[in-house]
Amino acid sequence: MSEKQSSASPLQYSAVPSADSAVISYKSDGSDYVNISENVNGYPAVSKPQTFSRLPRRTPVDIQFDNIAYTASLGFRKGKKKILHDIGGRFLPSQLIAIMGPSGAGKSTLLDILSGYRITGVTGSVMVNGHERNLEEFRRMSCYITQDDRLQSLITVNENMMIAADLKLEVHVTKEEKQQIIDEILSTLGLSEHKDTRAGRLSGGQKKRLSIALELITNPLVLFLDEPTTGLDSSSCTQCVSLLRILARQGRTIVCTIHQPSASLFQQFDHVYVLAQGRCLYQGATQQLVPYLASVNLPCPMYHNPADYVIELACGEYGIEKVDKMVTASENGHSLTWFRTPADVTDEKTAIVPMVISTEPVKKSKASHRGLQETSMWNQIKVLIRRGYIKTKRDQTMTHLRIAVNVLVAVMLGGLFIGEGNEGSRVLDNYNLLFGCLIHNMMTPMMITILTFPAETSILQKEHFNRWYSLKAYYLSITLVDIPVMVVSSFLFSMLVYLLSGQPSDMNRFNMFFAISLLITYVAMSFGLMIGAIFNVVNGTFLGPCLSVPVMMFAGFGVNLADMPKYLKWGTYISYLRYGLEGYVSAIYGYGREVLDCVALYCHYKFPHKFLNEITMTGDQFWNDILALCVILLILRSAAYFLLRLRLKSLR
């Protein structure tokens, strides 16, 4: 094999890089492959019961990249920094590949680029089976599993798997067939006993396996995993890597980033790609690392873990010139000298079958006209609403606590202002109650959304990139799922406050009061969604109340609308609390309200029109207020969607 090969030339090599592996035979067209022998050193073979019967039946994926460079922005007026420096490399199918290097070497950045997760600021080319990568088609055959386990913690393992199956498998697949696929995957990954356990209650290793299981639903040919062993104990690490090794033996290309594996863990990888300061020090077979180091006069000390030693070299502990020397020897990743070939394998216990990677381009998917997702938008919305309903039913914060808080605050406010709604001497106190109701209806849903949505956003990033659903389907689903809980909590709050405070016994007026409460709640939630879509919890918690102060200032409570300075008049038109307060006043005192009761010697405001004149409100603007709140709601919801879309794009 030549030291450098063109992207179009077929690469002859063993389907299995080491003798202790299951051997796979490929047909001449490279389309199908089956197991033809078992391993000899204890790793499960493909034909064993604990592996999948649904082997990939598509062309194996050979990934080659050339002169990959990435420049990151350091922030406003801070310039840019080059993370990757024109590196090259090649990752072959049926191999478990480790991208290694010290912190800051560019491991995760390279993984992001190869998976297609990061596209901004990237130069160079990525080839698939010798042809320029079509990113859309590549994403159809690959998946990206993030370092942190982004799972729906309130949903059980089996429910998570069924939702993933409903979103990722075509609609003609029956529920029984989906359950069979799920059962096989869970059995293989050792999760069958935890089918009815909520994802949030799983151990670290179990969560990692569930993350892998969710993506195996579509039987991908390429898996990218960012630090799959982080946070796991040694036993869980071994189980996780052994599982990935089995999956690779079935014809998949599996690429992981890993920081510093133990000697035993390191030996389970077939191919190693070592990075330092964005440059490649070595790429090739794991067993060839020690000979490679000896060839560049940097022999690995006896009884020393080669993985530890190469990381020490990459960190510059033996001098920066050693790093430069290795970069030169590996040609910054372009050299293929240290790849294993059939001639390198001398183990006679296993018959190694040479293969030729197909150089045909990946065929375009039949579903490409539908977008990246496998099912229709209607099906996506339906499944996501079902998932949202399960979460809502079990969510202690967004549902149970939210309803309880609304009831508690309503009782407190109603008890504090009890019987004041029809008392002419306490109209100003009742006015204060109306504004207090507005503040509650604004702050509670807004802050809950700001505190909870950023965590949901991280799950959205992973699932949306892995083609579970479109952003439109996701956004429509969360918009609809919120409505029942919001209606129930707003109704309970409005009813208790209205009755306890002795507001007019008129069903129409109560309906008006409830409608304003409901719209203010929904608008405030949309405002919180807009903040949560672009800011993290800390910044959002700070900005939410700060941005709410002007909204309250322009509501017309402390300063009448007529007394507002002309240069600040514009604020009254964008403050949704202004329309809420005006709507409340219209519901309670407008539209010909009769003379109020008076128990004092003199009640100046027992005639409602006097009070309306005092606060410069006409009391007949209810429907205009409803229209204004609906327009603001539409604007905020649309803004939240586009900001969320912008955030997802900015991360790439």
Number of C-alpha atoms within 10 A of each C-alpha: 13 9 12 11 13 10 20 14 13 16 19 14 21 22 26 27 28 25 18 19 25 28 27 24 20 20 11 12 12 18 13 17 19 17 17 16 17 19 17 14 9 9 16 21 23 26 16 10 12 17 20 19 14 12 19 19 14 16 24 26 27 23 21 23 24 19 18 20 21 24 15 14 12 10 8 7 7 8 9 12 11 14 19 25 18 19 23 23 23 22 23 25 24 29 27 27 29 27 23 29 30 20 15 13 22 25 28 21 19 23 20 19 20 21 23 20 22 18 17 14 12 14 17 13 16 25 20 25 23 23 18 14 19 14 15 14 15 18 19 21 18 24 28 24 22 20 17 17 22 21 23 17 18 21 22 20 28 22 19 23 27 20 19 23 25 24 25 21 18 15 14 7 11 12 13 9 12 18 15 12 21 23 17 20 25 23 17 17 19 16 22 16 10 16 18 13 17 18 25 16 14 17 12 18 21 20 21 26 22 25 23 24 22 23 22 21 20 21 18 19 27 25 24 21 23 21 20 25 24 15 14 16 11 13 9 18 20 17 17 20 19 18 19 26 24 24 24 25 25 28 31 28 26 26 29 26 26 21 19 17 18 14 13 10 16 21 14 20 23 23 27 26 25 26 31 26 20 24 28 33 28 30 31 25 23 24 20 18 23 18 14 22 18 11 11 14 12 18 15 19 10 7 6 10 16 23 25 18 19 26 20 15 22 27 19 15 12 12 12 12 11 18 23 17 15 23 21 17 20 24 21 24 27 24 21 20 18 20 21 23 18 17 10 12 16 12 11 8 10 19 13 26 15 17 20 17 24 22 20 14 16 20 9 12 12 7 13 13 8 11 14 20 22 22 20 17 19 10 16 25 22 16 21 23 21 15 19 18 16 15 18 19 13 14 15 13 13 19 19 15 12 19 19 15 15 22 20 14 16 23 19 15 20 23 14 13 19 18 17 22 25 22 21 22 20 21 21 13 14 24 19 14 20 20 21 14 21 21 17 18 26 25 18 17 23 27 22 17 24 29 17 17 19 20 14 14 19 15 16 20 18 19 22 16 19 21 20 24 27 19 20 13 20 19 17 15 20 15 14 12 19 18 12 12 17 20 18 15 20 24 20 17 28 25 17 21 25 23 17 20 22 18 21 19 12 10 9 11 20 20 15 19 24 22 21 27 26 22 23 28 25 26 27 26 27 27 28 29 30 25 27 29 26 19 17 17 19 10 13 23 19 11 15 18 14 11 12 18 10 13 18 20 16 24 24 23 17 10 13 14 17 12 11 15 10 9 7 9 14 12 17 20 13 16 21 26 28 25 25 27 24 26 27 28 26 25 27 23 27 22 17 11 15 14 15 19 15 16 11 10 7 10 16 14 20 20 16 22 19 12 20 17 11 11 18 14 19 17 23 17 18 23 12 13 21 20 13 18 25 17 14 19 21 14 15 20 21 14 17 22 20 14 18 21 15 13 16 19 14 11 11 13
